[in-house]
């Protein structure tokens, strides 16, 4: 199945900059069969877990995050860049290669003790998803699974999630 | 049902600027019951139409856009701001109150003659969704439905979609 998904993912060289091979999921989701199978595979992995909320990271994380929440019959919570969420927020900053970035979540979007599945499309160095886990825990949630479409194993991001169940549909060992 | 959805939507005064009452769907989607019912209502409206592709507008349009595509068993296509889509794109500019903006879609993401459902969370003046329709038609698609969670009827955006079937879960007659 992983090879099938890989065939449906487009490889775009030199995006967003020279030397980077971008793994483009838009071709995977444009095709109704691979789109359905991707959603089913993510759901199959999670369906026996007790999950109260799915959290998706802006913006590609909203696609399968929303679908997973719908299939698992849970609420869906957004993590976004600063200034995008209209009501009171909690925030979490994290280091990037150059500089830092911040994520926000609405206060009270997660109930204390909620079991949370976090979804994003891509696990690269893991900085964003790690900050998202910290933010969910700050809000009182318990992260029970971290879910991705793609993992770039050569970047070692998984090391940031040693205490979590990590699932991804496909992984790449090298650029 | 509309009143139920309205109760689940949070009203945030003065966002994103003074004098604007922001209709916040995050509370609607955080609650598993209203989230499920919203998805079901959108699906019920569309399930008898022949639809080949669902197109969602970045980024809140990805949430129910993706779910609709999954439920309708179609492919899902992204419309995004310039520079976000990695492969070759078609683009469409449109006027805003001050200045202009541009949307992009991947070339070949829509097959000529594809029947398309366009989804975004909000119909305000309709500029963005109208540009998205133009972009879909430029790509060879046929827009058969334009779908929103919220319509702000007092802004008259619906007039830009006279030739289309427009559906929204809730509408507001005034600020």
Interface residues (C-beta under 8 A of the other chain):
Chain A: X10 X12 X15 X16 X22 X24 X26 X29 X30 X31 X32 X35 X36 X39 X53 X56 X58 X59 X60 X62 X63 X64 X65 X66 X67 X69 X70 X71 X73 X74 X75 X76 X77 X78 X85 X86 X87 X106 X109
Chain B: X10 X12 X15 X16 X22 X24 X26 X29 X30 X31 X32 X35 X36 X39 X53 X56 X58 X59 X60 X62 X63 X64 X65 X66 X67 X69 X70 X71 X73 X74 X75 X76 X77 X78 X85 X86 X87 X106 X109
